[in-house]
Amino acid sequence: MTKTIPSEVQVAIVGGGIIGCATAYHLAKAGWAVALFERRKLTSGTTWHAAGLVSETQGVPVMSKLARYGLDLMESLEEETGQNTGFKRNGSITLALHDARMEELRRKVDYAHGCGIRAEEISPGEARERWPLLSTHDAKGAFWFPGDGYTNPIDTTMALAKGARQNGAQIFEDTKVNQVVIENSRAIGVETDQGFVRAEHVVNATGMWAREFGLSHGVQVPLHYTNHYYVVTDPIEGVTGDLPILRVMDEYAYYKEDAGKLLIGCSEPDATPWLPEGGIPEKFSFDELPCDEEHLFPILEAAAERVPALAETGIRKFFNGPESFTPDGRHYLGPAGDIRGLWIAAGFNSTGIQNGPGAGRALAEWIMTGHMTMDLTDVDSRRIMPGLNARSYTAEKAAETLSLAYAMHWPYHQKTVARGLRRTPYYRDLKVAGARFGSSNGWERPLVYSPDFSDGFDPQPWFEDWEAEHKALRSDLGMIDLTFGRFVVDGERAEQQMQHLCCSDMAKGTGTLTYTHMLNEQGGIEADITVARLSENRFMIMASAGAEPQTEHWLRTQLEGSGTSVVNVTSSEATLALMGPRSREFLAQLTDADLSNEAFPFGSWQDLYIGHCPVRAQRITYVGELGWELHIPSEFAQQVYETITSAEKPPRHCGGMAVDSCRIEKGFRHWGHDIGPFDSLLESGLLFTCDFNTDFLGKQAVLKRREDGAKSRMLLFRLNDERALLFGKEPILRDGKIVGRLTSASYGWTTGGAIGMGYVSRSGETTLQELASASYQIMVAGQAMEATASLKALHDPASERMRA
């Protein structure tokens, strides 16, 4: 008998895979009225054919926390719902076949320990004891993660669905949502093939359909579906139910017990997108894709040596099913564009089973409270760059994401496909000058100028060029191609709105620059920005290239209906920064403006000419030295570059590596790494940007946090051993106990050692001076290395050089 759909609910969820069911489960348990709509049957998209591997250790700490929660939930779901999940916590083994992989995995174990996860290095012999069919003839070592396991994807999803129903959620199968109904930029419900359902919130949890479903409502969800393979063998003697998961990433394969058989899956280096004519077929449900057996032969040949029993075992099933992947390898969780009440939970990169339960909890809490309840910056859907969503682009990037899953995770790795989409006007000249580029939100950004850009965990040949660039910025003159997200806020009430949105006093005159933050009601940092007051009613807001979409989303949602406009003008200007002690002397050759400290003080901007071309020169720095940012109308940018590079004693070209090493020496925070929506100004040491005489958003939360005292504090660190390298996320130890982790790291060419910054825990009675003077170590590939901590910048703590 057909169930009658409700006329109204609080949340309508579109999609009946594990993500949609997990979100419904957590909302319903909290007492919210929920309806979930699935076009076919629950799990019929990609959930049903997932291998079901679940791992505690994820790429960022908050997702590791959520993964651990998900595994614990799987253990308790059967008792709660009466539905078996098939969950087994058998642990996992990762085999390493060369020294670089050993280094990577040792650092992964350090990171796991920093997240409170059990992990250890074991010998090849110990690995063989736990996995008797394994050949370790060429293994360098192995690593044991006892909290990992696997589950049955269908049964686990059905348990979540049953739990949701038990708490009042309504689930409708064979019910297609034709569209989300939107009025005045707000989702008000869904139109199904059985009628309209009003809802305060709508969740797009449509999996591999999320891109097309989003586009039908003007929402960007960049992802694509790839061919994803595994095989199932005939039964093998010795393959028992207590066998751990085995990963041999150097052979791109994993092994999982499956009712006495082996399921052998792969993340092959030459993955391919699925490109169906006209998109996913309308009737696609529990379907397989054609299996290219030859594509799997290299994987299976290596597997036959790794597990010798396979040489005498048949293959029962060759399987190919679609999985969706995102361009940056991170899923999307959170608001959908500028449409209020519309949410995204999609793009899980073949990790939906292990990440789904935790993601469902996180999204449910965000919907119910109206704000993040944990730091979801790395997977926040507001990071989506709308222009990067062409089908050709998402298809290429999806295949690349899958191809890199088991590849070496090098510290300086740069993706290679679908590059060069956004370029500054001097891109070709910088390439000729030797730039090695990285990418951020599609922008090509010079990393270092060097004949080669190799990768590794030890010092690389290009480090000498990096050092020279760093030292040019510190002791001579460097030129940096900077990319910013730029937004003009305009209107009669612009100053009033800026006073509300920014924690600093924004009632300053035209020509001023203000480094400030936009906070949420909880006091978290939604944007780290520099603001130029252009005129009485006009402000230019500048954010890092990586934070462009998040900053724009925050501005638009906060200014909606205020009568104050916000326009993204990112492409209207290009920026060259001239930084270093010689910057005033050099720039004076090219302009007739007075650049003295009295006429052009730090924290101000002026319109001037470089040669014949107009620029807005801003006296501010991200490297901690005397210098100017030259913001140039795009049509003049090439001429200004040529004027600078053809002048007497021109500056050295400097890339992002030198900027990063300089800014960490100076203690300058980076949004998305060191600070974000779940970080406060107090703990991050940025309280100086607040003017408590203004009534800014988040003020009461900041005052309350200050009154209660900081439970943690960001410190700067330098390793005492100048030979070791840091890359970020390493655990910080005090008195032998883990008390935090690095959020940023680099090498301090001025300070003479690896450097980083990170939050460390603090008890109420400990003063900041006592905190900084304690004895610290940082874990580096399994070794606790002595480090010196500081509250102040490691270079020029009084900021005399940049204000000279």
KOLLUM-751655 format. One record per residue (C-alpha): x, y, z. Coordinates in steps of 0.02 Angstrom, whole numbers, plus 50000, padded with zeros to 5 digits. Each point is the difference from the previous one (the first is absolute). Layout:
% residues N
XYZ...
This chain:
% residues 804
500005000050000500675017049949500395011650145499335017649995501355013149996499915013450136499475017649958501375007650106501604994950090501475009150074501294991449888499784991549832501464989049949500244995449817500964983749980499924983350088501824994750010500974998850161500275018950008498165004349986499504986450123501335005250126499405018049992498204994550023500514988850146500855014050097498655012949966498624988050052500914995050159500035018450046498115000749978499935008949832498654996249872500894992149851499484992749834501254991049887499614997249816500894987049894499664999149812500214980949999500494989350150501115004050147501854997149959499634997649813501245013249938501784996650059499784994950182499484982249958501604995249910501265008350118501344988550071499585005850176501755004050065499965011650151501535008650071500255011450149501445010149926499405013349879500925014349915499495013850122499754998750189498155004050006499624986649871501024987550101498925004750149498424997349898500664983749928500314993350175498255005250048499324991049847500894983850041499385000750179498245003049935500124984849886500444989450150498445005550094498735001349859499504981750002499585000550185499065016349977499004995449845499994981049991500755001249826501664991249972501335011249922501364987349961501275011150088501654992150053501445009250081501384988449940501335013449981501005003949844501784997549940500905011149876501554992549920501425011549943501144994449858501255014449997500815012850114498945014849945498404990750042500744995650169500295018550033498245004449944499224986850112501085004350150499375017749985498234993349982500224990550164500595016250083498465008749933498874985950061500735001350174499665018749995498174995749967499954987550143499994985049882500944983950034501304996149867501734992249999501414994449887500224981249993501244988649914499624990549839500034984250105498675006850117498965004949850500124982249935499464993250169498425010549990499754996249814500694982249972499704999849811501095015249976501695000049912501175013250073501534995549896500315018149946499195009450143500945013550093498765000350143498185000350049498795010250104498574994250110498395009850030499004989550124498425010950001499624997749815498824987449925498614997549874498124999649994498604994749884499485016049910498214994849965499684993250175500805015150083498955012049896498424990050038500425000950186500165018949989498365000949904499144989050129500695010650141499365015549912498264992449981499994994550182500245018250047498635006549887500845003049832498984995849845500914991449858499244998949826500754988649869499525000849815499635018350026500945011849887500335018050048499795009849839500615016350071500375010250155498755014150011500895016750028499215016750042500985016050031501644990550002499374987950132499554981649986498214997650060499744981749957500074986749865498864995549856499904981049987499104989149877498694997850137499805018550039500775014750092500774998650173500395016150092501635000050096501085012350095501574991249939500414989049850501544988849989500784995049833500684982850044499814993149824501764992849985500624999049822498445009449942500445014950111500845010449863498554998949877498695001850137500915015350065500155007949827498134998349975499835012450144501465011349956501134992050132501774994149963500524982850066501584995549903500204981149995499994985949874499844981249996501424988149959500204981749961500444991650164500534981750000500174985250113500024981149980499374986150111500934983550001499414982450025500104993650180501794998850066500554989050144500655010750141498925015149959499025001650162498825012650074501315007250117501215004949861500485018650007499865011649852501634999949901500595014949899501504999549883499935017749937501614998049899499044987249897498385010350002499014986050082499044995650157499404982950059498454996350103499254983650060498304996649923499164984150064501554989349978500495008649839501115015149968499345016349934501455008849913499705018249963501105013049919500335018449984500974998249839501185013849938499135001349831498195001550059498695005049872498405010150010498334992549953499295010449857498244994049962499165008449852498745012550065500494997350182499504986150120498574989649928498315004150077499694982050054501744997350074499754989850159501084986250074500905000149832501774995049953501125007349866500924990049868501604993050075501635002449905500924984650063501615004849911500015016150100500154989550158501374988149942501485009950071499145000650170499574981549996501744994849944500755008950150498654992550111500454982349947501775002950066499415008950157498774986150043500734984149921498384990350030499215010649864501034990949869498894984750029498375009350029498685005149875499165016949986498164998450036499515017949962500745014749904499075015550056499945018049941498845012550083499985018949990500665010650144499985018950007501565010150035500335018550025501415010349923500895002850167499664982950075498935006950143498134998350016498715013950010499045003350159499035015750039498995014049919499654999849813500515016449921498945015150041498374990250020499525000250183499364983750070500814989549862501414988550054501264988449917500644983250061500874991949853501654996149913500714987450123501384993249886499624981750032500065002650189498155002650030499794984350103501355004550125499655018850000498124999749975499404997550180501125013750068499605011749857498154997250030500225004750182501035015649958498755006249869498504996450112500785010250140500415014249881498215000349936499264999650175501135013050081500275011149849501904999050017501414987449997500184990150160501744994249948501325006349881499414994549827501045012749903500894986749896498354992749935498935015750009498965001149840500235018950002501754997249931499254995449829500635011649863498475001849885500975001949838500924983550019498584988349955500104996049815499594981749970501654997549909500925007550149499114990050135500224983849901501885002349982500225005550179498944985650068501104987249913501555008850067499314999750178499724981249990501724997349921500855009050144499114990750141501384986950019501415009749918501405007150108499365014550103501505011249976500105016050104500145011849850498934990449876499065010149870498584993149895500305000449814498394998049900498825013949947501245013350051500255017949942498185005450012500295016650092501575009749960500665017050048500515011449855501844995950025499814981050003501014997049841501395011750055500104991550170500094983249914501465006249893500815006450160499994982050067498414999650105499404983250062498145002150027498754993750126498125002249991498735007950117498185001549948500584998249821501305014050013501754995849941501175006450135501914999349997500694988850138501855002049965501105005449855501124985349964500554988749856499134985350082498664996550129500294982850072499134993150154500494990550155500104999950189501815005550000500795016249935499765001849812501165008049870498835015049982500195004250185501515010649953498905010849887498675000950136501335005750124500625013349880498235006749975499695000250188501625009450030499635012449861498395004750090500915001350166501585009249948499775007449826498465000649886498774987249936498505000949885498484989050030498534996349886498555000650123498214994749966498585006450106498144998150011499375018049989498305006750044499315017649994498735004250135499045015549951498525010150061499455014250113500034988350151501624991349951500985006750149498644994650121499964982649924501904998550004500015005350182498794985950036500884986749895501815003850049500744999050174501135015249972499495018349994499565002949817499515018350020501665005749931500335012449862500254996849816501754993649966500104988550151500324981450004499344989050139500494982150038498474992550081498844985050018498184996249970499304989150139498464989350022498865001250152501054986950090501565010649977500744988649868501015007549858499014999749838501245010849903501765006750019500075015849895500825016549959498815014449966500425015649900498835014750023499795006549823498785014150037498655005150123498814986249945501164987649917501164986750070501144987449915500134983450093501464988649960500134981750050501214986249952499684991349834499594983850091498675008650106499145009449858498374990049992499784998850189500295018650023498775004349862498684988350072500185007950172499885017749932498494996349893499014991050135500415013250132499625015049888498424992749923498575012550014501125013550078499995011649850501894998249991500674991349845501464987949984500834996849832501374987449964501345009649906501374987050014500405000249815500055018949985501735001750076501664990950007501275001950139501895000850008500795001750171501715008050020500684994650169501675002050086501155013450074500385007049826498165001949950499865018850038501615004049908499514989549849498205006049988500575018150011500854997749829498334995949920498835013050074500005018350048498994996550159500755003550171500314982950077500725006050164499324993050162499225016850041499155002249831499544981749975499834991450169499714981650030498164995349990499545012549864499755000249811500235012849863499625001349815501625002749905500824996349833501314986949962500735006449838498465005449903498794988050087498805003150145500104988650152499314999750176501544997850109499644992450170501315000750136499714983550087500914983450006499754981350022501864996350012500445012150140501115012049903499935017649932499004999449840498515004449893498644990349913499655007349828498184996949953499935003149813498495001149883500134984249896500235009249836501555008850067500744985050091501164993949863500755017249972500345002350186500854982950007501125004849853500415016850080500544991650162501024986049922500915011649879500505012550135501765001250072500374986350128498284991849983499264989450139500204981250012498454990149952499354991450157498694986450017498754993950126501254988850091501025015350050498445009650047499454985650112501694997950085500095018850030498235001650066500204985550123501645007450065498985015950028498554990550080498715005749873498484988550002499234992249845498114997849986499544981949968501574993550085500315009750160498325008550022498224996749943498165000550050500314989250152501535009650064499945015350113501045015749999500514996850180500784982949973500785005049834500835015350075499065012349890499005009250131500975015749957498925002049844498445002950107499335017150044498784996950142499315017749983499084994149844498514988349995500674986649884499224983149964500674987050123500535013050129499084992050146500744983049960501755007449995499735009050167499334984050078501494990149935501205013150068499134999650169500074981050009501814999449946500834991049855499974981050010501354999449867501215012249919500925001149836501894999450018501425001049875501304986249996501744997249932500814982949997501694999750085500674987549871500245010649844500024984749887498214994150034498505005749897498215003750050498484999749885498525003450116498824989750111501454993050102499554996850184500715011950131500584992150164500235008050170500734989450139499824984949887498135002349972499155005849841499285017450030499655006049823500514999349818500825011449874498795009349887501355007249885501824995649971501465004849890501875002750012500645016150078501495005249897500255015250111499794990650164501014984949941498814985550026498304992549963498605010950069498154998650031498535006450098498634990950091498795000250145500514992050165498854996450146500085011550151499334998250176499195015150081501385003350124501424999649872500605017049941500415002649817501825002750045500044983550094499144991649853501315006149876501484996250112499534981750027500994985849922499274994549832500334986649872499244997249828499764982749926500934997849835499834982949918499914991150167501335010350089499655012950135501105014749953500395014450118499215016549954500065017850065498335008750023499575018549992498495011150022500835013349893500554999949820501624990649969500575014449889499885018550042498734997950141499825019050020499575002049814501275013949981500574994649828498325000649913499605017050078501695007749960
